[in-house]
Amino acid sequence: MKTMPISDADIHAYVDGRLPAARVAGVDEALANDPALAARVAEMRTQNAALRDAFDLVLDEPIPEHLLAAAVPPPSGRSIAARALRYRRALPFAFGIAATLVVGFSLGWLVRDALIERTGTPTSFARQAAFAHALYAADANRPVEIWANEEKRLVGWLTKRLGFQVHAPDLTSVGFLLVGGRLVAGNEKPTALLMYENAAKERLSLQVRKQTSGSGETAFRYAHENGLGVFYWIDDSCGYALSGNVDRAQLLKIAHVVYGQLAAADAAAPK
Amino acid sequence: MHRSAGSDPHLSIVTTPPGSDAPGLPQPDLVAAIPRLRRYARVLTGEASRADDLVQDTLARGWEKRRMWRSGSDLRAWLFTIMHNVYVNQLAMLKRESANVSIDADPANPAWQLPVRANQIDRVELLELMQQMGRLSRDQREVLLLAAVEELRYEEIAGILSIPVGTVMSRLSRARNNLRQLVAEPAPGLRVVK
């Protein structure tokens, strides 16, 4: 008996159980007469089953609260969109760090939950800032990743990685020039580090990162960490730390200059 | 990235206030669809945090468009359609935004991550399969998920992706062949150490 020609499309539909019933018998018959085709079909079925086994694992994960909340009818269509946006701004960019940690396959996955749950305190931020400053300011040849002669590129890159507009304050009025900047791994969010230097080759660094939701504004606070002075503050959900081996009064003066320039840049930015 | 409600088509203001006349979406079905939306989003974006953002945008968009949903029709397929469109629009936006900042990796093409944590997987061949999935094009991954994992009809898939059924079939065919070859001969760097 003659077998009807079986198309590639027929085979896929057959494997997926989507072939019209009238044509199933024809494929069955072809399979009976063609061991190579039968083997291919068996392999496709095995692949389907493996894909289901693999991707069904996602279905077992607990649903995050904010997604459950998004399934509730919004008071108005606009507010849920606004809520999504607020959430996005409040908890956005922990994953840049995870990305830098990916070694081999997706180590990021392993650290993701731990990263997202921990909340950095301002004190730990000051300590981290001091460590990062000590590490990079001491490096004569490579204190930064991008030098100040490419300031625009630097700021664009940091802005992109941190997820909000980063500004590099101009500290020439207090005798410091921008050296450049780099990205630093923080507790949970990527931190931008901007390095400055004066004529005496003393270095300062301004570090900026997004704070987790719930951390309000703070006044300037001063910490002395590892022989370094650090002024730190939180403003508009961003944490700032100015570190350097200069005396407290001078550091405070510079912190005021930084704060004033950032406030001015913020006021000028389109909302 | 900063996004403003004015420039984002998915945050557009709903002009009609919701009232008693507004047909609602069946909330239990919506909640039940979330795990599948998350799965589709991970296959689309290849990255978990962006995937959940996409799910949230999709749900928000679903509420905005709730009048378009015909009661009794397949809510999952309807949401998949919205998700696909939201994602394609976001990609276009990301590409525009990143056009003048080129130092970082293209945000539209983040590195593929495993859709689940590695320690959730107890079979080496599944781990390998998931890794190799990331080497398929997004078009192929998407069709393979919808056909082989979600087991949707080809016509439904064509509707979700706004492409002809013939294109669904050719993508599916290529996806299967590519995946089979990748799994048979994994790249050296991706070989799983047992």
Interface residues (C-beta under 8 A of the other chain):
Chain A: D8 A9 H12 A13 D16 G17 R18 E43 M44 Q47 N48 A50 L51 R52 D53 A54 F55 D56 L57 V58 L59 D60 E61 I63 P64 H66 L67 L68 A70 A71 V72 P73 P74 P75 S76 G77 R78 I80 A81 A82 R83 A84 L85 Y87 R88 A94 F95 A99 V102 F105 S106 G108 W109 L110 R112 I146 R153 G156 W157 T159 K160 R161 G163 F164 Q165 P270
Chain B: M1 H2 R3 S4 A5 H10 L11 S12 I13 V14 P17 P18 G24 L25 Q27 L30 V31 I34 P35 R36 R38 R39 R42 V43 E47 A48 S49 D52 D53 V55 Q56 D57 L59 A60 W63 E64 S98 N100 V101 I103 D104 P107 P110 A111 Q113 L114 P115 V116 R117 A118 N119 Q120 I121 R123 E125 L126 L127 L129 M130 Q131 L144 L145 A147 A148 V149 E151 R153 Y154 M169 L172 S173 R176 L179 R180 L190
